[in-house]
């Protein structure tokens, strides 16, 4: 508790302050959409680690390097989330943004989870799935939606979507608009 009190007056000087502030803002906007499960648990863990890094770096200048290293994976995930819709998002871009090598990026990425590229694709698909459910039968082309979520073409997007959710994006949109009408 004393550590938190001591840090409270120095939070703005922390090198992770803007990152934490952005993360909390995103949680306020998107948090209610998180359903119970592994994704929400991971977001919770990431939030705790970011807050720990904020307090540590605000209090102890000598501990900043260790705290920043400890939050690198969290910062990488947030970077991916913020750049998810960019079709050019790749390991080289992510590594460059964090001043590390691509090899180091792959060493940091957890071995027990999916690969970095699979993580990016899954996150893009989830974003597109949520958007399709919100379209309520609107006529947005699949090509436009695919492009908006960083996919090169609609055929690739549709194949990936079907593999992940066992239905096509059009079927999901129809299903979502049917569900919404049924709740009114």
TIPA-789245 format. One line per field, with one value per residue: x, y, z of N, C-alpha, C, O in turn; residue in one letter; residue number from 1. Coordinates in nm, 3 decimals, always signed. Layout:
// TIPA-789245
n_u <- c(X,...)
n_v <- c(Y,...)
n_w <- c(Z,...)
ca_u <- c(X,...)
ca_v <- c(Y,...)
ca_w <- c(Z,...)
c_u <- c(X,...)
c_v <- c(Y,...)
c_w <- c(Z,...)
o_u <- c(X,...)
o_v <- c(Y,...)
o_w <- c(Z,...)
res <- c(a,...)
n <- c(NUM,...)
//
This chain:
// TIPA-789245
n_u <- c(+0.082,+0.197,+0.380,+0.213,+0.098,+0.324,+0.391,+0.175,+0.193,+0.376,+0.300,+0.249,+0.504,+0.606,+0.739,+0.553,+0.309,+0.138,+0.075,-0.066,-0.279,-0.404,-0.473,-0.657,-0.856,-0.939,-1.039,-1.261,-1.419,-1.442,-1.452,-1.705,-1.794,-1.648,-1.671,-1.718,-1.438,-1.138,-1.019,-1.105,-0.992,-0.718,-0.697,-0.748,-0.524,-0.321,-0.383,-0.338,-0.060,+0.030,-0.048,+0.108,+0.362,+0.340,+0.321,+0.565,+0.759,+0.705,+0.788,+1.047,+1.329,+1.550,+1.439,+1.302,+1.388,+1.368,+1.095,+0.984,+1.081,+0.943,+0.687,+0.685,+0.570,+0.298,+0.282,+0.341,+0.121,-0.081,+0.002,-0.036,-0.316,-0.387,-0.301,-0.424,-0.595,-0.436,-0.318,-0.050,+0.062,+0.305,+0.561,+0.811,+0.744,+0.627,+0.841,+1.026,+0.888,+0.913,+1.177,+1.331,+1.471,+1.344,+1.382,+1.408,+1.150,+0.999,+1.103,+1.006,+0.734,+0.476,+0.530,+0.336,+0.103,-0.083,+0.086,+0.245,+0.149,-0.089,-0.224,-0.268,-0.435,-0.655,-0.743,-0.815,-1.022,-1.205,-1.267,-1.389,-1.603,-1.750,-1.817,-1.973,-2.196,-2.303,-2.389,-2.651,-2.794,-2.723,-2.596,-2.302,-2.019,-1.845,-1.585,-1.510,-1.535,-1.348,-1.113,-1.109,-1.048,-0.791,-0.739,-0.620,-0.783,-1.131,-1.192,-0.991,-1.040,-1.305,-1.260,-1.093,-1.266,-1.480,-1.343,-1.277,-1.526,-1.717,-1.910,-2.005,-1.907,-2.130,-2.342,-2.308,-2.364,-2.635,-2.734,-2.671,-2.830,-3.080,-3.087,-3.082,-3.322,-3.497,-3.475,-3.596)
n_v <- c(-0.119,+0.122,+0.156,+0.203,+0.446,+0.608,+0.596,+0.719,+0.999,+1.022,+0.900,+1.002,+1.048,+0.807,+0.577,+0.406,+0.519,+0.646,+0.424,+0.262,+0.431,+0.448,+0.179,+0.143,+0.321,+0.194,-0.040,+0.060,+0.133,-0.102,-0.313,-0.404,-0.572,-0.801,-1.139,-1.383,-1.597,-1.739,-1.524,-1.290,-1.338,-1.328,-1.060,-0.942,-1.033,-0.908,-0.641,-0.620,-0.667,-0.446,-0.237,-0.300,-0.255,+0.018,+0.126,+0.032,+0.153,+0.419,+0.457,+0.352,+0.432,+0.276,+0.029,+0.042,-0.065,-0.346,-0.365,-0.270,-0.466,-0.682,-0.623,-0.629,-0.824,-0.776,-0.512,-0.558,-0.710,-0.518,-0.332,-0.481,-0.508,-0.239,-0.194,-0.374,-0.364,-0.300,-0.408,-0.463,-0.538,-0.714,-0.942,-0.813,-0.539,-0.517,-0.589,-0.386,-0.160,-0.197,-0.189,-0.426,-0.738,-0.949,-1.213,-1.202,-1.117,-1.344,-1.519,-1.407,-1.433,-1.632,-1.979,-2.168,-2.080,-1.991,-1.932,-1.617,-1.507,-1.652,-1.561,-1.293,-1.326,-1.457,-1.257,-1.059,-1.190,-1.219,-0.950,-0.882,-1.060,-0.962,-0.712,-0.786,-0.895,-0.667,-0.529,-0.572,-0.670,-0.484,-0.379,-0.422,-0.485,-0.798,-0.786,-0.523,-0.533,-0.736,-0.612,-0.391,-0.518,-0.602,-0.812,-0.944,-1.021,-1.100,-1.370,-1.515,-1.419,-1.517,-1.798,-1.834,-1.738,-1.921,-2.153,-2.089,-2.034,-2.210,-2.135,-1.926,-1.578,-1.434,-1.599,-1.578,-1.305,-1.300,-1.471,-1.322,-1.091,-1.207,-1.304,-1.061,-0.939,-1.117,-1.057,-0.815)
n_w <- c(+0.000,+0.077,-0.126,-0.345,-0.268,-0.267,-0.536,-0.657,-0.689,-0.890,-1.124,-1.385,-1.484,-1.549,-1.790,-1.898,-1.865,-2.063,-2.218,-2.032,-1.974,-2.225,-2.257,-2.043,-2.124,-2.360,-2.247,-2.111,-2.325,-2.485,-2.310,-2.195,-2.398,-2.379,-2.327,-2.067,-2.026,-2.175,-2.322,-2.191,-1.941,-2.007,-2.082,-1.837,-1.688,-1.835,-1.786,-1.509,-1.505,-1.653,-1.482,-1.261,-1.371,-1.417,-1.155,-1.048,-1.217,-1.170,-0.912,-0.874,-1.026,-1.095,-1.131,-1.366,-1.616,-1.577,-1.521,-1.760,-1.937,-1.834,-1.909,-2.179,-2.349,-2.305,-2.398,-2.663,-2.743,-2.710,-2.899,-3.132,-3.123,-3.159,-3.418,-3.576,-3.799,-4.009,-4.312,-4.358,-4.121,-3.952,-3.830,-3.853,-3.852,-3.599,-3.430,-3.494,-3.400,-3.131,-3.082,-3.095,-3.211,-3.476,-3.418,-3.137,-3.080,-3.153,-2.962,-2.729,-2.760,-2.631,-2.605,-2.554,-2.659,-2.956,-3.271,-3.355,-3.599,-3.626,-3.401,-3.472,-3.696,-3.576,-3.400,-3.583,-3.717,-3.507,-3.454,-3.700,-3.692,-3.473,-3.577,-3.798,-3.667,-3.562,-3.781,-3.853,-4.082,-4.275,-4.590,-4.633,-4.820,-4.839,-4.924,-4.860,-4.581,-4.522,-4.609,-4.435,-4.198,-4.235,-4.412,-4.718,-4.933,-5.003,-5.041,-4.907,-4.649,-4.611,-4.621,-4.396,-4.197,-4.208,-4.134,-3.871,-3.745,-3.836,-4.019,-4.295,-4.347,-4.440,-4.363,-4.086,-4.050,-4.126,-3.928,-3.698,-3.737,-3.732,-3.470,-3.334,-3.413,-3.297,-3.029,-2.982)
ca_u <- c(+0.000,+0.287,+0.438,+0.111,+0.087,+0.446,+0.386,+0.060,+0.231,+0.475,+0.252,+0.263,+0.644,+0.642,+0.743,+0.439,+0.187,+0.050,+0.029,-0.168,-0.396,-0.469,-0.531,-0.776,-0.958,-0.992,-1.120,-1.389,-1.497,-1.464,-1.459,-1.835,-1.815,-1.572,-1.751,-1.635,-1.362,-0.992,-0.979,-1.126,-0.891,-0.590,-0.702,-0.733,-0.383,-0.243,-0.412,-0.267,+0.083,+0.054,-0.059,+0.228,+0.473,+0.320,+0.359,+0.708,+0.840,+0.680,+0.855,+1.187,+1.396,+1.640,+1.359,+1.227,+1.425,+1.309,+0.950,+0.953,+1.103,+0.835,+0.560,+0.705,+0.468,+0.171,+0.291,+0.335,-0.020,-0.157,+0.042,-0.106,-0.458,-0.401,-0.265,-0.484,-0.661,-0.337,-0.283,+0.094,+0.109,+0.383,+0.660,+0.915,+0.689,+0.608,+0.975,+1.082,+0.817,+0.953,+1.324,+1.386,+1.485,+1.235,+1.414,+1.371,+1.003,+0.951,+1.141,+0.919,+0.597,+0.461,+0.534,+0.218,-0.011,-0.071,+0.194,+0.217,+0.062,-0.222,-0.285,-0.314,-0.550,-0.768,-0.792,-0.884,-1.148,-1.296,-1.314,-1.482,-1.724,-1.827,-1.873,-2.082,-2.313,-2.358,-2.435,-2.797,-2.847,-2.679,-2.530,-2.159,-1.961,-1.747,-1.453,-1.483,-1.516,-1.221,-1.006,-1.110,-0.986,-0.653,-0.725,-0.586,-0.898,-1.250,-1.191,-0.906,-1.116,-1.416,-1.205,-1.048,-1.383,-1.551,-1.261,-1.281,-1.660,-1.801,-2.011,-1.948,-1.938,-2.269,-2.430,-2.296,-2.437,-2.778,-2.760,-2.667,-2.946,-3.195,-3.082,-3.115,-3.466,-3.568,-3.468,-3.671)
ca_v <- c(+0.000,+0.238,+0.168,+0.266,+0.587,+0.675,+0.603,+0.799,+1.135,+1.017,+0.813,+1.068,+1.045,+0.670,+0.555,+0.325,+0.590,+0.662,+0.290,+0.220,+0.518,+0.402,+0.047,+0.161,+0.384,+0.088,-0.130,+0.126,+0.132,-0.236,-0.411,-0.470,-0.672,-0.922,-1.242,-1.466,-1.700,-1.720,-1.392,-1.193,-1.367,-1.277,-0.914,-0.912,-1.054,-0.803,-0.516,-0.624,-0.651,-0.307,-0.154,-0.330,-0.185,+0.161,+0.156,+0.006,+0.253,+0.550,+0.462,+0.310,+0.455,+0.164,-0.087,+0.065,-0.159,-0.477,-0.356,-0.261,-0.598,-0.770,-0.589,-0.625,-0.907,-0.703,-0.398,-0.612,-0.745,-0.394,-0.277,-0.560,-0.468,-0.104,-0.194,-0.496,-0.345,-0.270,-0.530,-0.483,-0.577,-0.837,-0.954,-0.712,-0.411,-0.525,-0.587,-0.252,-0.068,-0.222,-0.186,-0.559,-0.813,-1.042,-1.334,-1.177,-1.115,-1.483,-1.578,-1.350,-1.480,-1.755,-2.103,-2.251,-2.024,-2.000,-1.851,-1.475,-1.483,-1.707,-1.470,-1.177,-1.367,-1.483,-1.129,-0.993,-1.261,-1.185,-0.814,-0.887,-1.131,-0.867,-0.609,-0.847,-0.909,-0.534,-0.470,-0.586,-0.688,-0.380,-0.433,-0.395,-0.595,-0.879,-0.736,-0.403,-0.579,-0.808,-0.513,-0.311,-0.596,-0.636,-0.927,-0.902,-1.038,-1.155,-1.517,-1.558,-1.386,-1.612,-1.930,-1.828,-1.720,-2.050,-2.248,-2.051,-2.027,-2.314,-2.077,-1.817,-1.446,-1.398,-1.676,-1.519,-1.177,-1.334,-1.528,-1.211,-1.003,-1.284,-1.303,-0.927,-0.918,-1.202,-1.001,-0.688)
ca_w <- c(+0.000,+0.081,-0.259,-0.430,-0.226,-0.313,-0.683,-0.702,-0.728,-0.998,-1.232,-1.515,-1.527,-1.586,-1.935,-1.943,-1.828,-2.179,-2.255,-1.935,-1.994,-2.349,-2.229,-1.958,-2.210,-2.447,-2.163,-2.084,-2.448,-2.539,-2.202,-2.179,-2.503,-2.347,-2.262,-1.978,-2.094,-2.178,-2.372,-2.083,-1.839,-2.054,-2.073,-1.694,-1.652,-1.900,-1.716,-1.382,-1.532,-1.691,-1.361,-1.182,-1.435,-1.394,-1.016,-1.031,-1.286,-1.110,-0.782,-0.873,-1.154,-1.124,-1.168,-1.489,-1.721,-1.548,-1.535,-1.902,-1.995,-1.787,-1.975,-2.324,-2.415,-2.295,-2.488,-2.800,-2.770,-2.726,-3.028,-3.233,-3.119,-3.214,-3.561,-3.630,-3.928,-4.112,-4.385,-4.357,-3.987,-3.954,-3.723,-3.869,-3.807,-3.453,-3.369,-3.515,-3.313,-2.992,-3.078,-3.073,-3.336,-3.503,-3.342,-2.998,-3.076,-3.150,-2.833,-2.626,-2.780,-2.552,-2.682,-2.528,-2.730,-3.102,-3.327,-3.368,-3.715,-3.597,-3.303,-3.547,-3.777,-3.487,-3.350,-3.695,-3.739,-3.398,-3.480,-3.813,-3.646,-3.391,-3.665,-3.876,-3.580,-3.538,-3.906,-3.856,-4.217,-4.366,-4.708,-4.645,-4.897,-4.767,-4.964,-4.779,-4.443,-4.518,-4.620,-4.313,-4.090,-4.266,-4.501,-4.853,-5.021,-4.937,-5.046,-4.796,-4.529,-4.599,-4.586,-4.256,-4.112,-4.205,-4.057,-3.730,-3.686,-3.897,-4.109,-4.375,-4.291,-4.475,-4.273,-3.953,-4.051,-4.122,-3.796,-3.603,-3.753,-3.688,-3.324,-3.286,-3.432,-3.203,-2.893,-2.971)
c_u <- c(+0.087,+0.349,+0.340,+0.096,+0.207,+0.441,+0.280,+0.098,+0.327,+0.427,+0.274,+0.405,+0.687,+0.644,+0.627,+0.305,+0.090,-0.007,-0.084,-0.294,-0.474,-0.539,-0.659,-0.889,-1.022,-1.078,-1.257,-1.479,-1.537,-1.484,-1.593,-1.864,-1.742,-1.662,-1.662,-1.564,-1.216,-0.950,-0.994,-1.024,-0.755,-0.586,-0.685,-0.590,-0.295,-0.262,-0.337,-0.118,+0.117,+0.048,+0.062,+0.349,+0.461,+0.365,+0.509,+0.793,+0.819,+0.758,+1.005,+1.251,+1.486,+1.563,+1.287,+1.260,+1.363,+1.158,+0.909,+0.974,+0.990,+0.702,+0.572,+0.599,+0.332,+0.171,+0.284,+0.191,-0.105,-0.124,-0.031,-0.253,-0.479,-0.375,-0.327,-0.542,-0.564,-0.295,-0.134,+0.148,+0.180,+0.488,+0.767,+0.867,+0.674,+0.742,+1.036,+1.017,+0.859,+1.106,+1.385,+1.400,+1.364,+1.258,+1.375,+1.219,+0.948,+0.989,+1.052,+0.778,+0.580,+0.449,+0.407,+0.092,+0.008,+0.043,+0.149,+0.122,-0.078,-0.296,-0.345,-0.438,-0.673,-0.828,-0.866,-1.020,-1.250,-1.352,-1.416,-1.613,-1.812,-1.892,-1.988,-2.209,-2.380,-2.416,-2.586,-2.853,-2.806,-2.599,-2.387,-2.099,-1.858,-1.605,-1.416,-1.456,-1.381,-1.105,-0.996,-1.042,-0.850,-0.633,-0.706,-0.704,-1.011,-1.252,-1.108,-0.979,-1.229,-1.370,-1.165,-1.167,-1.458,-1.474,-1.270,-1.419,-1.762,-1.921,-1.946,-1.980,-2.081,-2.369,-2.427,-2.373,-2.586,-2.817,-2.765,-2.787,-3.075,-3.203,-3.127,-3.264,-3.546,-3.571,-3.553,-3.810)
c_v <- c(+0.126,+0.264,+0.239,+0.413,+0.667,+0.695,+0.700,+0.937,+1.139,+0.938,+0.874,+1.065,+0.906,+0.654,+0.470,+0.394,+0.600,+0.527,+0.243,+0.302,+0.476,+0.268,+0.060,+0.225,+0.279,-0.010,-0.070,+0.121,-0.009,-0.343,-0.480,-0.577,-0.803,-1.021,-1.325,-1.575,-1.664,-1.581,-1.287,-1.214,-1.312,-1.125,-0.871,-0.925,-0.944,-0.670,-0.511,-0.603,-0.508,-0.215,-0.176,-0.255,-0.034,+0.200,+0.140,+0.114,+0.392,+0.566,+0.445,+0.327,+0.339,+0.042,-0.073,-0.034,-0.295,-0.474,-0.348,-0.395,-0.693,-0.743,-0.588,-0.706,-0.838,-0.585,-0.444,-0.646,-0.620,-0.329,-0.350,-0.519,-0.332,-0.098,-0.312,-0.479,-0.311,-0.399,-0.562,-0.523,-0.711,-0.833,-0.846,-0.577,-0.408,-0.516,-0.448,-0.151,-0.082,-0.228,-0.320,-0.627,-0.904,-1.171,-1.319,-1.174,-1.256,-1.555,-1.530,-1.408,-1.616,-1.880,-2.186,-2.196,-2.045,-1.910,-1.705,-1.448,-1.538,-1.620,-1.349,-1.212,-1.390,-1.353,-1.052,-1.059,-1.226,-1.044,-0.810,-0.955,-1.038,-0.762,-0.664,-0.859,-0.774,-0.471,-0.481,-0.588,-0.579,-0.443,-0.383,-0.513,-0.669,-0.833,-0.614,-0.442,-0.649,-0.708,-0.430,-0.384,-0.655,-0.758,-0.877,-0.915,-1.111,-1.308,-1.573,-1.535,-1.488,-1.752,-1.934,-1.818,-1.852,-2.152,-2.217,-2.065,-2.125,-2.257,-1.961,-1.683,-1.402,-1.472,-1.618,-1.387,-1.203,-1.385,-1.416,-1.122,-1.074,-1.284,-1.169,-0.900,-0.998,-1.145,-0.877,-0.709)
c_w <- c(+0.000,-0.056,-0.353,-0.395,-0.278,-0.465,-0.732,-0.750,-0.846,-1.120,-1.371,-1.570,-1.572,-1.738,-1.987,-1.914,-1.946,-2.224,-2.162,-1.955,-2.118,-2.327,-2.147,-2.039,-2.301,-2.369,-2.136,-2.207,-2.491,-2.433,-2.187,-2.284,-2.473,-2.273,-2.172,-2.059,-2.098,-2.224,-2.262,-1.972,-1.880,-2.048,-1.928,-1.648,-1.710,-1.828,-1.583,-1.403,-1.573,-1.569,-1.270,-1.240,-1.412,-1.254,-0.997,-1.095,-1.229,-0.980,-0.793,-1.009,-1.192,-1.170,-1.299,-1.599,-1.700,-1.565,-1.681,-1.972,-1.957,-1.854,-2.127,-2.397,-2.414,-2.392,-2.634,-2.835,-2.791,-2.861,-3.141,-3.238,-3.183,-3.364,-3.637,-3.770,-4.041,-4.182,-4.380,-4.220,-3.995,-3.844,-3.733,-3.818,-3.655,-3.382,-3.378,-3.419,-3.167,-2.976,-3.038,-3.209,-3.354,-3.425,-3.195,-2.982,-3.068,-3.021,-2.719,-2.636,-2.710,-2.640,-2.664,-2.594,-2.880,-3.149,-3.339,-3.484,-3.692,-3.496,-3.376,-3.628,-3.690,-3.434,-3.460,-3.720,-3.631,-3.414,-3.593,-3.773,-3.563,-3.479,-3.748,-3.793,-3.557,-3.664,-3.924,-3.998,-4.314,-4.479,-4.723,-4.719,-4.813,-4.802,-4.880,-4.634,-4.429,-4.521,-4.492,-4.198,-4.129,-4.354,-4.644,-4.949,-4.948,-4.940,-4.931,-4.664,-4.507,-4.560,-4.439,-4.160,-4.097,-4.120,-3.907,-3.668,-3.746,-3.972,-4.183,-4.308,-4.321,-4.386,-4.132,-3.945,-4.046,-3.985,-3.691,-3.614,-3.713,-3.536,-3.268,-3.300,-3.332,-3.063,-2.877,-2.921)
o_u <- c(+0.056,+0.368,+0.380,+0.083,+0.192,+0.483,+0.296,+0.038,+0.356,+0.506,+0.314,+0.425,+0.796,+0.559,+0.605,+0.199,-0.028,-0.123,-0.186,-0.405,-0.597,-0.652,-0.759,-1.005,-1.144,-1.179,-1.358,-1.601,-1.651,-1.529,-1.598,-1.948,-1.771,-1.719,-1.542,-1.622,-1.173,-0.855,-0.904,-0.974,-0.684,-0.483,-0.616,-0.539,-0.205,-0.166,-0.279,-0.055,+0.220,+0.131,+0.113,+0.428,+0.562,+0.440,+0.574,+0.888,+0.909,+0.792,+1.081,+1.230,+1.497,+1.618,+1.216,+1.170,+1.309,+1.099,+0.812,+0.894,+0.948,+0.614,+0.477,+0.544,+0.259,+0.072,+0.227,+0.144,-0.192,-0.213,-0.082,-0.307,-0.577,-0.422,-0.285,-0.537,-0.605,-0.241,-0.096,+0.269,+0.122,+0.502,+0.810,+0.941,+0.707,+0.756,+1.093,+1.086,+0.842,+1.157,+1.479,+1.346,+1.291,+1.164,+1.317,+1.165,+0.862,+0.916,+1.026,+0.712,+0.664,+0.371,+0.374,-0.015,+0.104,+0.089,+0.029,+0.025,-0.176,-0.418,-0.457,-0.535,-0.782,-0.950,-0.967,-1.119,-1.369,-1.470,-1.517,-1.720,-1.934,-2.008,-2.089,-2.318,-2.501,-2.486,-2.644,-2.947,-2.852,-2.542,-2.357,-2.124,-1.792,-1.515,-1.302,-1.364,-1.307,-1.010,-0.885,-0.984,-0.801,-0.520,-0.768,-0.724,-0.990,-1.308,-1.150,-0.979,-1.246,-1.433,-1.199,-1.168,-1.494,-1.534,-1.271,-1.430,-1.879,-2.023,-1.846,-2.068,-2.146,-2.467,-2.530,-2.441,-2.658,-2.921,-2.853,-2.843,-3.169,-3.310,-3.200,-3.326,-3.652,-3.659,-3.579,-3.885)
o_v <- c(+0.224,+0.378,+0.325,+0.496,+0.779,+0.799,+0.758,+0.987,+1.246,+0.910,+0.804,+1.079,+0.890,+0.711,+0.463,+0.335,+0.567,+0.518,+0.192,+0.248,+0.470,+0.248,-0.005,+0.187,+0.277,-0.058,-0.140,+0.107,-0.032,-0.453,-0.601,-0.664,-0.905,-0.988,-1.337,-1.637,-1.569,-1.525,-1.204,-1.117,-1.256,-1.067,-0.773,-0.838,-0.894,-0.594,-0.408,-0.529,-0.455,-0.125,-0.081,-0.198,+0.033,+0.297,+0.226,+0.163,+0.476,+0.678,+0.516,+0.245,+0.306,-0.041,-0.165,-0.083,-0.354,-0.568,-0.412,-0.433,-0.775,-0.829,-0.550,-0.660,-0.843,-0.561,-0.374,-0.615,-0.617,-0.278,-0.288,-0.497,-0.311,-0.005,-0.344,-0.572,-0.296,-0.489,-0.678,-0.540,-0.810,-0.733,-0.792,-0.507,-0.308,-0.442,-0.398,-0.065,+0.012,-0.267,-0.326,-0.580,-0.932,-1.231,-1.410,-1.223,-1.285,-1.643,-1.604,-1.430,-1.705,-1.886,-2.266,-2.258,-2.109,-1.823,-1.675,-1.373,-1.477,-1.605,-1.308,-1.137,-1.347,-1.340,-0.988,-0.990,-1.207,-1.021,-0.741,-0.913,-1.034,-0.726,-0.596,-0.835,-0.768,-0.370,-0.407,-0.516,-0.581,-0.550,-0.309,-0.628,-0.610,-0.840,-0.603,-0.390,-0.623,-0.721,-0.402,-0.321,-0.746,-0.804,-0.779,-0.830,-1.175,-1.370,-1.669,-1.622,-1.539,-1.817,-2.028,-1.881,-1.892,-2.227,-2.309,-2.104,-2.122,-2.325,-1.905,-1.674,-1.340,-1.414,-1.609,-1.360,-1.136,-1.347,-1.416,-1.080,-1.011,-1.268,-1.163,-0.845,-0.954,-1.179,-0.837,-0.613)
o_w <- c(-0.068,-0.096,-0.431,-0.485,-0.327,-0.516,-0.840,-0.845,-0.898,-1.210,-1.464,-1.690,-1.629,-1.807,-2.108,-1.936,-1.932,-2.264,-2.209,-1.953,-2.116,-2.373,-2.178,-2.024,-2.317,-2.421,-2.139,-2.195,-2.529,-2.465,-2.169,-2.262,-2.536,-2.169,-2.197,-2.147,-2.032,-2.169,-2.242,-1.914,-1.796,-2.013,-1.900,-1.578,-1.643,-1.811,-1.548,-1.328,-1.533,-1.555,-1.210,-1.165,-1.391,-1.237,-0.937,-1.034,-1.240,-0.942,-0.728,-1.099,-1.310,-1.243,-1.340,-1.668,-1.794,-1.618,-1.723,-2.057,-2.038,-1.857,-2.195,-2.498,-2.514,-2.461,-2.718,-2.944,-2.878,-2.929,-3.235,-3.346,-3.254,-3.430,-3.748,-3.850,-4.156,-4.118,-4.395,-4.205,-4.040,-3.773,-3.631,-3.748,-3.591,-3.284,-3.281,-3.364,-3.088,-2.870,-2.958,-3.309,-3.259,-3.373,-3.135,-2.882,-2.985,-2.976,-2.624,-2.535,-2.728,-2.734,-2.751,-2.587,-2.924,-3.076,-3.333,-3.469,-3.735,-3.506,-3.348,-3.629,-3.725,-3.424,-3.433,-3.741,-3.660,-3.390,-3.583,-3.814,-3.581,-3.458,-3.767,-3.843,-3.536,-3.656,-4.003,-4.030,-4.429,-4.463,-4.817,-4.684,-4.727,-4.719,-4.835,-4.572,-4.333,-4.443,-4.445,-4.110,-4.063,-4.369,-4.685,-5.036,-4.845,-4.849,-4.865,-4.577,-4.397,-4.477,-4.367,-4.054,-3.986,-4.044,-3.825,-3.552,-3.710,-3.987,-4.139,-4.223,-4.237,-4.339,-4.066,-3.845,-3.971,-3.932,-3.605,-3.512,-3.665,-3.478,-3.170,-3.209,-3.287,-2.985,-2.763,-2.907)
res <- c(x,x,x,x,x,x,x,x,x,x,x,x,x,x,x,x,x,x,x,x,x,x,x,x,x,x,x,x,x,x,x,x,x,x,x,x,x,x,x,x,x,x,x,x,x,x,x,x,x,x,x,x,x,x,x,x,x,x,x,x,x,x,x,x,x,x,x,x,x,x,x,x,x,x,x,x,x,x,x,x,x,x,x,x,x,x,x,x,x,x,x,x,x,x,x,x,x,x,x,x,x,x,x,x,x,x,x,x,x,x,x,x,x,x,x,x,x,x,x,x,x,x,x,x,x,x,x,x,x,x,x,x,x,x,x,x,x,x,x,x,x,x,x,x,x,x,x,x,x,x,x,x,x,x,x,x,x,x,x,x,x,x,x,x,x,x,x,x,x,x,x,x,x,x,x,x,x,x,x,x,x,x,x,x)
n <- c(1,2,3,4,5,6,7,8,9,10,11,12,13,14,15,16,17,18,19,20,21,22,23,24,25,26,27,28,29,30,31,32,33,34,35,36,37,38,39,40,41,42,43,44,45,46,47,48,49,50,51,52,53,54,55,56,57,58,59,60,61,62,63,64,65,66,67,68,69,70,71,72,73,74,75,76,77,78,79,80,81,82,83,84,85,86,87,88,89,90,91,92,93,94,95,96,97,98,99,100,101,102,103,104,105,106,107,108,109,110,111,112,113,114,115,116,117,118,119,120,121,122,123,124,125,126,127,128,129,130,131,132,133,134,135,136,137,138,139,140,141,142,143,144,145,146,147,148,149,150,151,152,153,154,155,156,157,158,159,160,161,162,163,164,165,166,167,168,169,170,171,172,173,174,175,176,177,178,179,180,181,182,183,184)
//
